[in-house]
Amino acid sequence: MLRGPLVGSGTAVVVPWFLERARGLAFRGTVEDATMAEGTIKKIVADRGFGFISGEDGKEYFFHRSAIANFDELRGGERVSFETEPSPKGPRAGRVRVI
């Protein structure tokens, strides 16, 4: 599926969905959609480069190793703050910081 915003005088800029995702624009998420939250690292899958955070709101959030600076030092159970952002599979954690 191709989609894109209208720019200027009615010209459409069409970007394939897979390029939007690669550029971080997928799923119509914007910086304004992000909200800060806190939680605890629930599970780390180090060999695959991702993990899950159990949020204070009771939800579970996926996060990728690129969302945190010290991913290799995580063991699980750390308290973190993070931004929630939309993704195709539901909200995910971005900009994760150990607190």
PyMOL CGO cylinders between C-alpha atoms (Angstrom):
from pymol import cmd
from pymol.cgo import CYLINDER

trace = [
    CYLINDER, 0.00, 0.00, 0.00, 1.26, 3.45, -0.85, 0.3, 1, 1, 1, 1, 1, 1,
    CYLINDER, 1.26, 3.45, -0.85, 0.30, 6.48, 1.18, 0.3, 1, 1, 1, 1, 1, 1,
    CYLINDER, 0.30, 6.48, 1.18, 1.59, 9.97, 1.79, 0.3, 1, 1, 1, 1, 1, 1,
    CYLINDER, 1.59, 9.97, 1.79, 0.62, 13.44, 2.93, 0.3, 1, 1, 1, 1, 1, 1,
    CYLINDER, 0.62, 13.44, 2.93, -0.42, 16.23, 0.62, 0.3, 1, 1, 1, 1, 1, 1,
    CYLINDER, -0.42, 16.23, 0.62, 2.30, 18.82, 0.26, 0.3, 1, 1, 1, 1, 1, 1,
    CYLINDER, 2.30, 18.82, 0.26, 2.16, 22.29, -1.25, 0.3, 1, 1, 1, 1, 1, 1,
    CYLINDER, 2.16, 22.29, -1.25, -0.45, 22.90, -3.95, 0.3, 1, 1, 1, 1, 1, 1,
    CYLINDER, -0.45, 22.90, -3.95, -2.17, 19.53, -3.92, 0.3, 1, 1, 1, 1, 1, 1,
    CYLINDER, -2.17, 19.53, -3.92, 0.83, 17.42, -4.92, 0.3, 1, 1, 1, 1, 1, 1,
    CYLINDER, 0.83, 17.42, -4.92, 0.98, 14.08, -3.19, 0.3, 1, 1, 1, 1, 1, 1,
    CYLINDER, 0.98, 14.08, -3.19, 4.25, 12.73, -1.89, 0.3, 1, 1, 1, 1, 1, 1,
    CYLINDER, 4.25, 12.73, -1.89, 3.86, 8.97, -2.00, 0.3, 1, 1, 1, 1, 1, 1,
    CYLINDER, 3.86, 8.97, -2.00, 6.14, 6.89, 0.21, 0.3, 1, 1, 1, 1, 1, 1,
    CYLINDER, 6.14, 6.89, 0.21, 5.87, 3.09, 0.36, 0.3, 1, 1, 1, 1, 1, 1,
    CYLINDER, 5.87, 3.09, 0.36, 5.02, 1.84, 3.85, 0.3, 1, 1, 1, 1, 1, 1,
    CYLINDER, 5.02, 1.84, 3.85, 8.31, -0.06, 4.16, 0.3, 1, 1, 1, 1, 1, 1,
    CYLINDER, 8.31, -0.06, 4.16, 10.32, 3.12, 3.61, 0.3, 1, 1, 1, 1, 1, 1,
    CYLINDER, 10.32, 3.12, 3.61, 8.20, 4.99, 6.15, 0.3, 1, 1, 1, 1, 1, 1,
    CYLINDER, 8.20, 4.99, 6.15, 9.04, 2.30, 8.70, 0.3, 1, 1, 1, 1, 1, 1,
    CYLINDER, 9.04, 2.30, 8.70, 12.75, 2.45, 7.86, 0.3, 1, 1, 1, 1, 1, 1,
    CYLINDER, 12.75, 2.45, 7.86, 12.71, 6.22, 8.36, 0.3, 1, 1, 1, 1, 1, 1,
    CYLINDER, 12.71, 6.22, 8.36, 10.83, 5.93, 11.65, 0.3, 1, 1, 1, 1, 1, 1,
    CYLINDER, 10.83, 5.93, 11.65, 7.57, 7.39, 10.33, 0.3, 1, 1, 1, 1, 1, 1,
    CYLINDER, 7.57, 7.39, 10.33, 5.49, 4.23, 10.35, 0.3, 1, 1, 1, 1, 1, 1,
    CYLINDER, 5.49, 4.23, 10.35, 1.99, 3.89, 11.78, 0.3, 1, 1, 1, 1, 1, 1,
    CYLINDER, 1.99, 3.89, 11.78, 1.29, 7.59, 11.67, 0.3, 1, 1, 1, 1, 1, 1,
    CYLINDER, 1.29, 7.59, 11.67, 3.06, 8.15, 15.00, 0.3, 1, 1, 1, 1, 1, 1,
    CYLINDER, 3.06, 8.15, 15.00, 4.47, 11.54, 15.83, 0.3, 1, 1, 1, 1, 1, 1,
    CYLINDER, 4.47, 11.54, 15.83, 6.61, 12.96, 18.59, 0.3, 1, 1, 1, 1, 1, 1,
    CYLINDER, 6.61, 12.96, 18.59, 3.47, 14.53, 20.04, 0.3, 1, 1, 1, 1, 1, 1,
    CYLINDER, 3.47, 14.53, 20.04, 1.98, 11.02, 20.45, 0.3, 1, 1, 1, 1, 1, 1,
    CYLINDER, 1.98, 11.02, 20.45, 4.77, 9.99, 22.84, 0.3, 1, 1, 1, 1, 1, 1,
    CYLINDER, 4.77, 9.99, 22.84, 4.05, 10.11, 26.58, 0.3, 1, 1, 1, 1, 1, 1,
    CYLINDER, 4.05, 10.11, 26.58, 6.39, 9.47, 29.49, 0.3, 1, 1, 1, 1, 1, 1,
    CYLINDER, 6.39, 9.47, 29.49, 5.83, 6.43, 31.68, 0.3, 1, 1, 1, 1, 1, 1,
    CYLINDER, 5.83, 6.43, 31.68, 7.68, 4.37, 34.28, 0.3, 1, 1, 1, 1, 1, 1,
    CYLINDER, 7.68, 4.37, 34.28, 7.96, 0.67, 34.81, 0.3, 1, 1, 1, 1, 1, 1,
    CYLINDER, 7.96, 0.67, 34.81, 10.24, -2.30, 35.43, 0.3, 1, 1, 1, 1, 1, 1,
    CYLINDER, 10.24, -2.30, 35.43, 12.28, -4.37, 32.98, 0.3, 1, 1, 1, 1, 1, 1,
    CYLINDER, 12.28, -4.37, 32.98, 10.34, -7.63, 32.91, 0.3, 1, 1, 1, 1, 1, 1,
    CYLINDER, 10.34, -7.63, 32.91, 12.30, -9.74, 30.41, 0.3, 1, 1, 1, 1, 1, 1,
    CYLINDER, 12.30, -9.74, 30.41, 15.44, -9.33, 28.31, 0.3, 1, 1, 1, 1, 1, 1,
    CYLINDER, 15.44, -9.33, 28.31, 16.09, -11.40, 25.17, 0.3, 1, 1, 1, 1, 1, 1,
    CYLINDER, 16.09, -11.40, 25.17, 19.74, -10.36, 24.77, 0.3, 1, 1, 1, 1, 1, 1,
    CYLINDER, 19.74, -10.36, 24.77, 20.60, -12.63, 21.84, 0.3, 1, 1, 1, 1, 1, 1,
    CYLINDER, 20.60, -12.63, 21.84, 17.73, -11.14, 19.79, 0.3, 1, 1, 1, 1, 1, 1,
    CYLINDER, 17.73, -11.14, 19.79, 18.18, -7.54, 20.99, 0.3, 1, 1, 1, 1, 1, 1,
    CYLINDER, 18.18, -7.54, 20.99, 14.85, -6.75, 22.62, 0.3, 1, 1, 1, 1, 1, 1,
    CYLINDER, 14.85, -6.75, 22.62, 12.98, -6.90, 25.87, 0.3, 1, 1, 1, 1, 1, 1,
    CYLINDER, 12.98, -6.90, 25.87, 9.73, -6.11, 27.65, 0.3, 1, 1, 1, 1, 1, 1,
    CYLINDER, 9.73, -6.11, 27.65, 8.83, -3.53, 30.27, 0.3, 1, 1, 1, 1, 1, 1,
    CYLINDER, 8.83, -3.53, 30.27, 6.00, -3.97, 32.74, 0.3, 1, 1, 1, 1, 1, 1,
    CYLINDER, 6.00, -3.97, 32.74, 4.51, -0.47, 33.00, 0.3, 1, 1, 1, 1, 1, 1,
    CYLINDER, 4.51, -0.47, 33.00, 2.99, 1.03, 36.14, 0.3, 1, 1, 1, 1, 1, 1,
    CYLINDER, 2.99, 1.03, 36.14, -0.27, 1.18, 34.18, 0.3, 1, 1, 1, 1, 1, 1,
    CYLINDER, -0.27, 1.18, 34.18, -0.35, -2.63, 34.05, 0.3, 1, 1, 1, 1, 1, 1,
    CYLINDER, -0.35, -2.63, 34.05, 0.50, -2.83, 30.34, 0.3, 1, 1, 1, 1, 1, 1,
    CYLINDER, 0.50, -2.83, 30.34, 3.49, -4.63, 28.84, 0.3, 1, 1, 1, 1, 1, 1,
    CYLINDER, 3.49, -4.63, 28.84, 5.68, -2.68, 26.41, 0.3, 1, 1, 1, 1, 1, 1,
    CYLINDER, 5.68, -2.68, 26.41, 8.13, -4.05, 23.85, 0.3, 1, 1, 1, 1, 1, 1,
    CYLINDER, 8.13, -4.05, 23.85, 11.45, -2.25, 23.45, 0.3, 1, 1, 1, 1, 1, 1,
    CYLINDER, 11.45, -2.25, 23.45, 14.36, -2.69, 21.05, 0.3, 1, 1, 1, 1, 1, 1,
    CYLINDER, 14.36, -2.69, 21.05, 18.02, -2.46, 22.04, 0.3, 1, 1, 1, 1, 1, 1,
    CYLINDER, 18.02, -2.46, 22.04, 18.29, 0.79, 20.08, 0.3, 1, 1, 1, 1, 1, 1,
    CYLINDER, 18.29, 0.79, 20.08, 15.86, 2.44, 22.56, 0.3, 1, 1, 1, 1, 1, 1,
    CYLINDER, 15.86, 2.44, 22.56, 18.36, 2.28, 25.46, 0.3, 1, 1, 1, 1, 1, 1,
    CYLINDER, 18.36, 2.28, 25.46, 22.04, 3.18, 25.66, 0.3, 1, 1, 1, 1, 1, 1,
    CYLINDER, 22.04, 3.18, 25.66, 23.19, 0.40, 28.01, 0.3, 1, 1, 1, 1, 1, 1,
    CYLINDER, 23.19, 0.40, 28.01, 21.17, -2.57, 26.72, 0.3, 1, 1, 1, 1, 1, 1,
    CYLINDER, 21.17, -2.57, 26.72, 24.01, -5.08, 27.28, 0.3, 1, 1, 1, 1, 1, 1,
    CYLINDER, 24.01, -5.08, 27.28, 24.19, -4.16, 30.99, 0.3, 1, 1, 1, 1, 1, 1,
    CYLINDER, 24.19, -4.16, 30.99, 20.49, -4.88, 31.69, 0.3, 1, 1, 1, 1, 1, 1,
    CYLINDER, 20.49, -4.88, 31.69, 19.68, -7.97, 33.77, 0.3, 1, 1, 1, 1, 1, 1,
    CYLINDER, 19.68, -7.97, 33.77, 15.97, -7.47, 34.44, 0.3, 1, 1, 1, 1, 1, 1,
    CYLINDER, 15.97, -7.47, 34.44, 14.18, -5.88, 37.36, 0.3, 1, 1, 1, 1, 1, 1,
    CYLINDER, 14.18, -5.88, 37.36, 15.61, -2.38, 36.77, 0.3, 1, 1, 1, 1, 1, 1,
    CYLINDER, 15.61, -2.38, 36.77, 13.25, 0.59, 37.20, 0.3, 1, 1, 1, 1, 1, 1,
    CYLINDER, 13.25, 0.59, 37.20, 13.05, 2.62, 34.00, 0.3, 1, 1, 1, 1, 1, 1,
    CYLINDER, 13.05, 2.62, 34.00, 11.35, 5.65, 32.53, 0.3, 1, 1, 1, 1, 1, 1,
    CYLINDER, 11.35, 5.65, 32.53, 10.37, 5.54, 28.88, 0.3, 1, 1, 1, 1, 1, 1,
    CYLINDER, 10.37, 5.54, 28.88, 8.25, 7.17, 26.21, 0.3, 1, 1, 1, 1, 1, 1,
    CYLINDER, 8.25, 7.17, 26.21, 5.34, 5.23, 24.82, 0.3, 1, 1, 1, 1, 1, 1,
    CYLINDER, 5.34, 5.23, 24.82, 4.99, 5.43, 21.07, 0.3, 1, 1, 1, 1, 1, 1,
    CYLINDER, 4.99, 5.43, 21.07, 2.61, 3.84, 18.60, 0.3, 1, 1, 1, 1, 1, 1,
    CYLINDER, 2.61, 3.84, 18.60, 3.68, 0.88, 16.47, 0.3, 1, 1, 1, 1, 1, 1,
    CYLINDER, 3.68, 0.88, 16.47, 1.90, -1.54, 14.14, 0.3, 1, 1, 1, 1, 1, 1,
    CYLINDER, 1.90, -1.54, 14.14, 1.67, -4.13, 16.94, 0.3, 1, 1, 1, 1, 1, 1,
    CYLINDER, 1.67, -4.13, 16.94, 0.61, -1.76, 19.70, 0.3, 1, 1, 1, 1, 1, 1,
    CYLINDER, 0.61, -1.76, 19.70, 2.40, 0.73, 21.95, 0.3, 1, 1, 1, 1, 1, 1,
    CYLINDER, 2.40, 0.73, 21.95, 6.13, 0.25, 22.40, 0.3, 1, 1, 1, 1, 1, 1,
    CYLINDER, 6.13, 0.25, 22.40, 8.74, 1.83, 24.64, 0.3, 1, 1, 1, 1, 1, 1,
    CYLINDER, 8.74, 1.83, 24.64, 11.23, 4.32, 23.23, 0.3, 1, 1, 1, 1, 1, 1,
    CYLINDER, 11.23, 4.32, 23.23, 13.95, 6.43, 24.84, 0.3, 1, 1, 1, 1, 1, 1,
    CYLINDER, 13.95, 6.43, 24.84, 14.28, 4.04, 27.75, 0.3, 1, 1, 1, 1, 1, 1,
    CYLINDER, 14.28, 4.04, 27.75, 16.35, 5.29, 30.73, 0.3, 1, 1, 1, 1, 1, 1,
    CYLINDER, 16.35, 5.29, 30.73, 17.28, 3.46, 33.92, 0.3, 1, 1, 1, 1, 1, 1,
    CYLINDER, 17.28, 3.46, 33.92, 16.17, 5.48, 36.96, 0.3, 1, 1, 1, 1, 1, 1,
]
cmd.load_cgo(trace, "trace")
